[in-house]
């Protein structure tokens, strides 16, 4: 059985989109978005078809990073 690679915070790029935060998972190009304390939802599927990352682990990490970014003051 093949083991999946665990995503790391450095694998993500975060950006604000109005009240929402978007996290892009660099290794696959998958994008996740959340606003107003909602759970992160995938808004763009992975582009390169890599299967060495477990989707649920990537989504969980994206959600954690988005939650942290949402509670941090935005830079002006």
Secondary structure, 3 states (H helix, E strand, C coil): CCCCECCCHHHEEEEEECCEEEEEECCCCEEEEEECCCCCEEEECCCCCCCCECHHHHHHHHHHHHHHHHHCCCCC
